[in-house]
Amino acid sequence: MLRSKSLPISHGFKYRDRVSIMSDILTTVKKSRKGRRKTQIMQSANLNYTQTKKYLDYLLTCGYLVFTEKETYAITHEGSRFLQLFDLQKIRMIR
């Protein structure tokens, strides 16, 4: 009779929490002076269309992003402040 060993399976996937995903989106948008289109945000944040739409709607509602006349997303002062606080929190967790 063959016995199978119970080994932990590790595929190397790293799951992100919601705040990390929002930070990734805001960082992507902040890097561009002209703003970013939805597809560019989706690709750089590694999200599918449904996820991207959900997070962009939430960030717009919170006032962290604005939708420009050129149909791009731009970061607001509040969005930049969110990124600063997120970075501070990451530094505290490392210590």
C-alpha positions as CSV (number, residue, x, y, z in Angstrom):
1,M,0.0,0.0,0.0
2,L,1.3,3.4,-0.9
3,R,1.3,6.1,1.6
4,S,1.2,9.7,0.4
5,K,3.1,12.2,2.5
6,S,1.3,15.3,3.5
7,L,3.5,18.1,2.3
8,P,2.5,21.7,2.4
9,I,1.8,23.0,-1.1
10,S,3.4,26.3,-1.9
11,H,2.8,27.9,-5.2
12,G,4.6,31.1,-4.4
13,F,1.4,33.1,-4.6
14,K,1.3,36.2,-2.4
15,Y,-2.2,37.4,-1.4
16,R,-2.7,41.1,-0.9
17,D,-5.1,42.8,1.4
18,R,-7.5,45.5,0.2
19,V,-5.4,48.3,1.5
20,S,-2.3,47.0,-0.4
21,I,-4.3,46.9,-3.6
22,M,-5.6,50.4,-3.1
23,S,-2.0,51.5,-2.4
24,D,-0.8,49.8,-5.6
25,I,-3.5,51.6,-7.6
26,L,-2.7,55.0,-6.1
27,T,1.0,54.5,-6.6
28,T,0.5,53.7,-10.2
29,V,-1.6,56.8,-10.8
30,K,0.8,59.0,-8.9
31,K,3.7,58.0,-11.1
32,S,2.0,59.6,-14.1
33,R,1.6,63.4,-14.5
34,K,-1.2,63.0,-17.0
35,G,-3.0,60.3,-15.1
36,R,-3.7,56.7,-16.0
37,R,-6.3,55.0,-18.0
38,K,-8.3,52.1,-16.5
39,T,-6.4,49.5,-18.6
40,Q,-3.0,50.8,-17.5
41,I,-4.1,50.7,-13.8
42,M,-5.5,47.2,-14.3
43,Q,-2.2,45.9,-15.8
44,S,0.1,47.5,-13.3
45,A,-1.9,46.5,-10.3
46,N,-2.4,42.9,-11.6
47,L,-6.2,43.0,-11.3
48,N,-9.0,41.9,-13.6
49,Y,-11.5,44.3,-15.0
50,T,-14.2,43.6,-12.4
51,Q,-11.7,44.1,-9.5
52,T,-10.3,47.3,-11.1
53,K,-13.8,48.8,-11.6
54,K,-14.7,48.0,-8.0
55,Y,-11.6,49.6,-6.5
56,L,-11.6,52.6,-8.8
57,D,-15.3,53.3,-7.9
58,Y,-14.4,53.0,-4.2
59,L,-11.3,55.3,-4.5
60,L,-13.4,57.9,-6.4
61,T,-16.1,57.8,-3.7
62,C,-13.5,58.3,-1.0
63,G,-12.0,61.3,-2.8
64,Y,-8.6,59.6,-3.3
65,L,-8.9,59.7,-7.2
66,V,-10.6,62.0,-9.7
67,F,-11.7,61.2,-13.2
68,T,-10.3,63.9,-15.5
69,E,-11.7,65.4,-18.7
70,K,-9.1,63.3,-20.7
71,E,-10.8,60.2,-19.3
72,T,-7.9,59.3,-17.0
73,Y,-7.6,58.9,-13.3
74,A,-5.5,61.3,-11.3
75,I,-4.6,61.2,-7.6
76,T,-5.8,63.9,-5.2
77,H,-4.2,65.4,-2.2
78,E,-6.2,63.0,0.0
79,G,-4.9,60.1,-2.1
80,S,-1.3,61.2,-1.6
81,R,-1.9,61.5,2.1
82,F,-3.3,57.9,2.2
83,L,-0.1,56.7,0.5
84,Q,2.1,58.5,3.1
85,L,0.1,57.0,6.0
86,F,0.3,53.5,4.4
87,D,4.1,53.8,4.0
88,L,4.4,54.9,7.7
89,Q,2.4,51.9,8.7
90,K,4.6,49.6,6.7
91,I,7.7,51.0,8.3
92,R,6.3,50.5,11.8
93,M,5.4,46.9,11.0
94,I,9.0,46.2,10.0
95,R,10.5,47.4,13.3
